[in-house]
């Protein structure tokens, strides 16, 4: 409620400003609640950040414990990949095989002269040995050869595709090509739905029969083998060959010895160390950030919300102990230090990273362990990951320490918000009441002054 033009009109006091100042004093308490809320929100955000980084550490450890990542793999190489491409499909025999490609598989082809007709017509095509592949193409009245080709190509189910070519004499031909290779790609064209003489075959374009199959020889043999496709699934067990060109001689396909991809595992070890160090960096940053006394802004109020937090100090201490734990039941490699992962030992001035308890990798030691016996490194991480996962779940899982603290902070934020909302409602009601009271006072004074002036006038008139 505004005092409007009544403010100070009768009393001479700026009552509107007075009310505003009184209400501003009331709102100072709410401002303090806002600063408190910012501090709690900052604490909650910090805890969530640490929980996220812990879960990333757990995922990195699980990657190292995954049997699939440690499984042996083979390589396969072709001496002429542009003509014979090779990929593994399973466990293949170690060593080399040779292949000579004499001919690539190709698709059946037929060519036709085309004459437009004034009526709507139909054209039916199908693979010769597959009646179910039959597709009928709608041919519009007056359709040119190019328009018929477009109609055929737009049919996803059609067993053939179409192209338009010109003879040496410049006459167009509608050329149909099967959509699969090999001798089984032979197809028939039924022209009963067309006008007489509308479609006439030109035998110069025909391609059919066994000549459509690929021909190749294996391992120096003179025996010619055939395939209806250019993909050979069983020529070399465990290897798929993709024929791409005719070779001048035998080319070699070499399959390597099954080995663990140690370079990939080194990268995963680095990812694990980086994830652990991220937890340390983030947690220590929150533990050492000091709060600002008598903060007046939400930014300042948010600082130092986790300074010296005993719970986080305990978490870091427990985590560091686990990095040095031995895995029970293992021999040879039973702790991370055995593969070169640990807090670096001082050789002079101790680095800040070492003081903070961050991990480092001795690349030479890790490479030696992986080269000697990858399975032992795998067993180490499998046992280590299980223990670490249990600890992290106790912190971040449902009912975990960090999870409970997050829920507690959430409840506190809701309480502060409710208090602030209730206080604001009370302040608004008080502001409205004060303005009404001052307005009534000004009105009463104004009426009193008016009556006084009237009486003075009346008395003057009697003199």
C-alpha positions, 0 to 999 in steps of 0.5 A: 500500500502506498502513502501516495500524496499523503506522505508528510502532507500534514505531519511534515514527516517523510513517512514513506521513507521512514516506512521503507527504512524500517522494512529495510532493517527487517530484511537484513535478517533475511539477507543473513539467511540468504548468505547462510543458504549460499554457504550450505549450497556451496558445501552441498555442491562441493560434496557432490563434486567429490562424489562424482570424482570418486565414482569416476575413480571407481569406473577407472578401476573397474575398467582395469579389472574387466576381463574383457579388456585383458583378453588376448587379441590378434592382428591380421594384415594383408600385403595388398589391402587395396585388393584383398582386405582382411579382418578377424572374425574369431581366433585364427591360426597364427602365420601367413596364408596366400591368395591370388584373385583372378576375377571379381564377382559381378552382377547379372546385366541386361540391356533394352531399347525403350519406346514410350507409349501413350498409356500407363503400363507395368514392368515386372522383374524378378530373380530367375531362381526366386519368384518371391523377389518379383516386383512390378514397376508402374510405368506412366503414360509417355514415360521416357527411358530415363523416367522408367530407370528412375521408377525402378531405382526408387523401388527399394524391393526391386531386385535390379537397378537401372541406368541409361547408356548410349550406344556408339550411334547415340541411341539410348539403352535402358540397362538393368543390373542385378542388386547382388553378384554371382551367377544366382543374380540372373533375373527375368524381365516380364514385359506382358504389361507393356505395349508390343515392341515397347521393350526390346532386348539388346544382347550386347549388354548381357552378362550372365552365368558362371562368369559372374562368380569370383575366382581365386586360388589359395596358398600357391595352389593351381586349383581355382575356387569360386564365390558368388560374392567378393566376401570370403567368410571361410577361405581362411578360418577366423578371417574374413576376406574382402576381394577388391581387385585382381592380383598379379600374383599371390598376396599374403594375409598374416595373422599375429600371435594372440597378445594383450594390448599392453599399450591400451592397458597402460592408457587405462592405468594412466586414466586410473591414476589421473582419476585418483589424483583428481579426487585428491586435488579437488578434496584438498582444494576444498579443505584448504579454502578458508571462509571469509569472516562477516561475508556480505555477498553470496560469493564470499559466503560460499567460500570455505564451506568445507575448510578443514572438514574432518569427514573429508580428511578421513576420506582422503586418509582412508583412500590413501591407505587403500592405494597401498593395500596388498591384495590377499592370495596373490604372489609376485604382484600383490600391490600397486607399487609392484607395477610402478604405481604409487606416491613417489619416494623423495629423492631430494626436496619433496614435491607438493604432489607427493605431500598431497599423496598423489600417485605417479607411474614408473613407466619402465616398471609398469611396462616390464610388469605388463611384458612379463605376465599381463595376467598377473597385472590383471589379477592385481587390479581385479582384487584391488578394484573390488576392495576400492569399489566397496570403499567408494560405495560406502561413501557415494552409494545410497546411505553412504557418508557423502550421500547422507551429508548431501541429503542433510544439506538439502534438508537444511536448504529447505528449512532456510528457504522456508524460514526466509519465505515466512519472514518475507511474508511477515515483513510484507504484512508489516509494511502494508500495516505501517503504510496503512497506519501512517496514511490514516495518521496523515489523513487524521492530521489533515482533517484536524488542520482543516477543522482548525483553520475553519474554526479560526475563520469563524472566530475571526468573522465574529470579531 
